């Protein structure tokens, strides 16, 4: 690691209306280091990285690259200075090959107009692959690649453009455990070559295992920078959240939900269910499943193996091709999703922005969607009751908003997710289907959500927890089923499912 910083961030401020997102952040990033960036939802991590990548302009402060003051008007300015950001949702063209995506938009591609341009640039890409050990089939179309492979294409794309600093935003959220191991090896190779990495994540243990230093933000301020060996998990949590309660320790948090016995009343049954894959979706086939009252059934799998298709089929947003869905003792296979919700089903979708939220409506109004017909005072909605319910949920879940009346679209991603969870709690469903319910949430909020699921479960709700995070599924589910290419394994009690076996099922090494 160099003695002189590659990047200097000096006294950065950023406001969004009345909200102070960043309050004088100063931070050095050195060549050849992995800097972990931690903080609760709304701490300012994404805002700071968006400023560094030229997506936002700071209200005050300066950025220096190799000692030279820079003004980034757009990401293209940041890229010219060697800064590249790999977002959680990849920015690739699916119909193009990996090779075409890597060179797309680069200076080299623009300079070469010869019909044989591919042959001239390909050796450069192959040389990078060999240097950094990033294995990928360059001739595969992106749509044929796994999410882990797509991430590698993004990294190669950054390197091909001359990235000296790589910002990784929640890089392990959507990829398999095996791909996480591959990613860590790649990052170590990049570090050895002198490339800087900022690793932004809510997964504390991953940040700890890979980082040389860890910077912690809280409420828009840089609280502390830890060097490797100078910290333990508790000290990081205290820096992130301030004073934390003893119940945060892993031993106390691992409640005995796995030993909980259901009363064996079946609330939902899927019989030989096959779902319409839609345009480019995954064919879910021949699913047989029983879900009991008062249990959490976890469905684990690598993203893109039919999780969304299965969830939408159960809730009534996707057509059943074969088989039947029995809920509450009746066949609901051909009942629309509104009627299913009236009968007691509820769905928290994976895509919270596109499918879960009405951004122009208030936070309070979004919280009561689906149950608003029950909150009338005469002929009109009882706004005082709605705002009272919303305020209680805001306090319970720690939703950061100026008011229950604020537009939901003004919330951060994590706070949007909390709003959808609040909506599910208010609905008091008999069956809850929750897809990646804690994605993007900080550690404290994730644990709070897990406790809420346990409480709902204890009150008799049957919960189908669909998650790309295997550890989450194993930790809080009674039984676990693995989904792979649209097929479900036979559910196994979570305490009896070996993690290594689960990984093999998730990646298709063993049959489901």
Secondary structure by P-SEA (a helix, b strand, c coil): ccccccccccbbbbbccccccccbbbbbbbccbbbbbbbcccccaaaaaaaaaccccccccccccccbbbbbccaaaaaaacbbbbcccccccccccaaaaaacccccccccccccccccaaaaaaaaaaacccccccccccccccaaaaaaaaaaaaaaacccbbbbccccccccaaaaaaaaaaaaaaaaabbbbbbbccaaaaaaacccbbbbbcccccccccccccccaaaaaaaacccccccccccccccccccccccccccbbbcbbbbcccccccccccccccccccbbbbbbccccccaaaaaaaaacccccccccccccccccccccaaaaaaabbbbbccccccccccccccaaaaaacccccccccccccaaaaaaaaaaaaaaaacccccccccccccccaaaaaaaaaaaaaaacccbbbbccccccccaaaaaaaaaaaaaaaaabbbbbcccccaaaaaccccbbbbbcccccccccccccccaaaaaaaaaccccc
